[in-house]
Amino acid sequence: MIYRLKRLFTVRFILTLMLLTSIAYAGYSAYYKVEYWGFSFAPKSKTNVWTVEANIQYEADGNPVKISLATPESSDEFKVLDEDIVAAGYKSSKKNGRLILTSEGREGLQNVYYRILLFDNESAKGKVKAPAPQAPEKPVYSEQTEAIVEELLTLAQKQPGDLPQQLIRLFNQVPPEPTVVAFLPMKKTPKDTAETIERILAYKGIPSRLARGIKLAEDKKAFAPDLMLEAYIGKRWKLYNLTTGQIGLPADFIIFQRGGNSLLDLEGGSDSTVKFSVLKSVTSSFSLAGKRAKLADDGKSFESSIYNLPVDEQNTIKWLMIFPLAILIIAFVRNVIGLQTMGTFTPMLLAMALVKTGLVPGLICFAIIIAIGLAIRALFSKLNLLLVPRISAVVICVILIIQAMTVYGYNLNTNITASAASFPIIIMAWVIERASITWEEEGPFNAGRQVIFSLIAAILTYFIICNETIRYIMFAFNELNLVILFLVMLLGTYTGYRLTELKRFRPLVK
């Protein structure tokens, strides 16, 4: 039994379980970041951000002032990212979704500004969520008025749609019905129409309420809020356009106030107005993710993540996060394909140098440095120097070669050789030393092959780390590095044929 368990729980089996676990964890983490933090798989993904400014203007009469303004709350359609108040000398507070501003006695014309930053949640359009209301109080009409209401209800049935739609369309009919003219003022306002429909719906036992909001349009300035009607029909709230009767929350529409409370209440002044201005901006979804994360979980997870670091540190980590993928590529190239590179990290460091120099200039500089370095190393071998002094001498020679190439490139105004300074000196010296030893022990063919294979691996790594999308994904969803870790460890258990050995061992298969 114990023997069977030992055979079952092999290193490869355990690593496979760890790999599957890491994949599940990375998948869940990616889902959480996309769904709650607003991350995107596209590095250049953009999100609409709206700045809404409410300008409250009134004439102060010298008495203490109290301003109450309805403010929007986060919903399925829009999330409130930030709020700001420009009101010198006012004390501010929030109560029941309303902004309360108080001040000592003031006189003359007053201007107060309330700004709110909203992000557009495009995945949830047209939804109005609210709990089921209580049955409305039935209005008391006189016999004559009740007869008119019943006649209006009969006329409304000729219109298409549900009852709120029927009433809206009846009241906006051109020419108007005589009964409508008799029931409503001649110069009716949208508020008159909405309040009348609200009372008639209450008469029929249907809960309804007024809703005020604004249409988010780019560079829209100094406009009044729109008035709409909400009615509880079919066990859910429906939002109605008071002109057309159209159902649903319009696109890019944010509700500021619902119910019987007014949009703006004022004590200690008169002639109050509130005008709105809207400014649209487009920002990177990733840069917005921090604010969204704070909304999702109070910022606890985000504050302890790498995304809360300063920008300079984040840029450094972006390059570190791509290294595991480069290591996986090199490990696959060596252990599965069978390309003999000069170490594991040499191709990766060469790839980093190619990123700075550019692919073609970097390859030219590499070839020149290696060629001159091998010639100098051949001269040193005849001196029978010890290992450490010999490598030290090669390092010094590489420095001198890079210096000469940089100066030469600058004087000729060419970027090909001027970029030689970007190559890691120690690695170049080590490559020269390793290639020289291989040349002496295994011949020039094997030495050249290792150098070429290292360059191939470096070029493959170069294209990986230069890809903006891959670099972004490895940084944004850095849990993938756990998957790469166990993939690399599983590669370490691979004992089969390498692709380059298939031709060599083909006679044994036959």
Secondary structure, DSSP 8 states (H G I E B T S, - for coil): -HHHHHHHS-HHHHHHHHHHHHHHHHHHHHHHIIIII---SSTT-EEEEEEEEEEEEEEEESS-EEEEEE-----SSEEEEEEEEE-TT-EEEEETTEEEEEES--EEEEEEEEEEEEEE-TTS-S----------------HHHHHHHHHHHHHHTTSSSSHHHHHHHHHT-SS--HHHHHHS-TT--HHHHHHHHHHHHHHTT--EEEEEEEE--TTEEEE--EEEEEEEETTEEEEEETTT--BS--TTEEEEEESSS-SEEEESEEEEEEEEEEEEEEEEHHHHHHHHHHHHHTTHHHHTSGGGS-HHHHHHHHHHHHHHHHHHHHHHIIIII----SSSHHHHHHHHHHHHH-HHHHHHHHHHHHHHHHHHHHHHHTTT--HHHHHHHHHHHHHHHHHHHHHHHHHTT-HHHHGGGGS-HHHHHHHHHHHHHHHHHH-HHHHHHHHHHHHHHHHHHHHHHH-HHHHHHHHHTTTHHHHHHHHHHHHTT--S--GGGTTTTHHHH-
